[in-house]
């Protein structure tokens, strides 16, 4: 046998001996390939990501096979199946969640008592068919591959296991450095650096592109549940001190104090997108706009899971869900917010209460609203037991007797925060709340129309509008109409639609400008509609309202600005650091909509957005308002002790002088 034939024979023997290893790796390789296909539309890629990404996948697959094939056969199969089932579940969950929201799933979501949990089954059954095709394909590949598991009994090989673990640990330490160096300083474009993305892990889509599924799941679990609290960064604290050390007074304008002393109702509208607020679908709400200050370029942040509560956080505190690190909006319930909406109005003698369908436990609303200074958070499901889904109808917020009696009282000025619910997925008349609503409209015994998803969404919006009609009637009946202001805005655009082509008909869906939503302020004092065209977002609502009610405040204590302030040009920024000022849409630090912008102005705005994100995230991270409070409290005590000491000294001097006079 010649040398060439011998080599070929050895290769065949080697392949025959170890081909099963490659076959056992196929299910994990298939999962990785499918995840890449799912995330192929994410517009983020750098060549320095390729090697570490492939290494991450190889080391995790190698770890699974290295452990499974170097212990006894039964235990090895168990290890293999545990890893496969776990990662298959994560793959399936990510596929469903990504096609539903445009974001990959992360463990933070399962720590949320989310209202969406009641619709998990609808989300699963409503997922794109391609997810099921991929899932079935992976199961078939796994079933075939498992047949290749070695049949012969082998003893555990401790040395090989140690080598496998050693190689894995070494590669896991080294691989992140192959992405390049992370920024030492926080810069506006830090988010574009793959190593920064890996370290912060705040952008789930980019993190998945950088890591691949296997490392993504491991790191996400570590950051969510295991990562120790970071030590304080002196640079961050110095940065915050520079912002908060010398608070200024907000500027006044022609609208300052026009609502002083009036009642106010904040009406947070679940999913009422701009295309739904029209005279046909929502005549009551649309009718209010004829006597309103209309902010025609308003945007609501969409940060993935918890978007509704993110709007609640923004409007109530002036801050948003962190961008540069992973933390849910509702988890800051131990932070101090002395300058929150509720605390400010409560200090002015207002009663401040929140009303919603769901319980105090969802999103930990009870704890959060208490922390923000509300007298009480009222949930319909906390009030009474419902035998059907009628609690999901927005009309119940007004028709519920206990809610009605609390809302429409004249004995003291009030601030009500009302959160609607009805326009919530699934949009169908075939079952659930949609069926109940259709029966309410067409009659219980009537043959219900088979409405499309868009038609159902419009019907749901009509229910919210019916509630608005009841609200306005109740204000009139209780002689509160003339003395009440309504601040109405949507929590987010209607991203919960399964058929995204519906949005394509009515909105710019190519970028973050899809987040454009309604926002207006109504008062019977207005004779006609006034349009404010400056770009703005949820963070601007609180300072704007404070000015309209003539309340003095320090602009530094909020992220947003009074929209009516003439010195404010208006802008909105998003969680990927893109921003829009009404002219230029900037993405990746560059103008992407063809608008003309001076290079210096572009750099200044990029820096401003970066500083705003840093201010937001670090203020929440370090609970900085508590630091300010403690510092002020200490200064007050020191001053009191000083004054007390001076008084004692003066008294002693007087006693001595009196003594001399007597003598």
Secondary structure, DSSP 8 states (H G I E B T S, - for coil): --HHHHHHHHHHHHHHHHHHHHHHHHHHHHHHHHHHHHTTTS----GGGHHHHHHHHHHHHHHHHHHHTTS-HHHHHHHHHHHHHHHHHHHHHHHHHHHHHSS---GGGGGS--GGGGGHHHHHHTS-HHHHHHHHHHHHHHHHHHTTS--S-----HHHHHHHHHHHHHHHHHHGGGG----SS--TTGGGSHHHHHHH---HHHHHHHH-HHHHHHHHHIIIII-------HHHHHHHHHHHTT-------TTTTTTTT-EEEEEEETT-BTTT-STTT-HHHHHHGGGEEEEEEEE----STTHHHHHHHHHHHS--S-SSS---GGG-TTS--TTSHHHHHHHTT-EEEEEESS-SSGGGHHHHHHHHT-SEEEEHHHH---SSSGGGSTTHHHHSHHHHHHHS--SS-EEEEEE--SS-S---SSSHHHHHHHHHHH-TTS------HHHHHHHHHHHHHHHHHHHHHHHHHTT-GGGEEEEEEESS--TT-S-THHHHHHS--SSGGGGBB-EEEE-TT-SS-EEEEEEEETHHHHHHHHHHTT----GGGSSS--TT-TT----EE-TTS-EE-SS-EEETTEE-SS----HHHHHHHHHHHHHHHHHHHHHHHTTHHHHHHHHHHHHHHHHHHHHHHHHHHHHHHHHHHHHHHH-
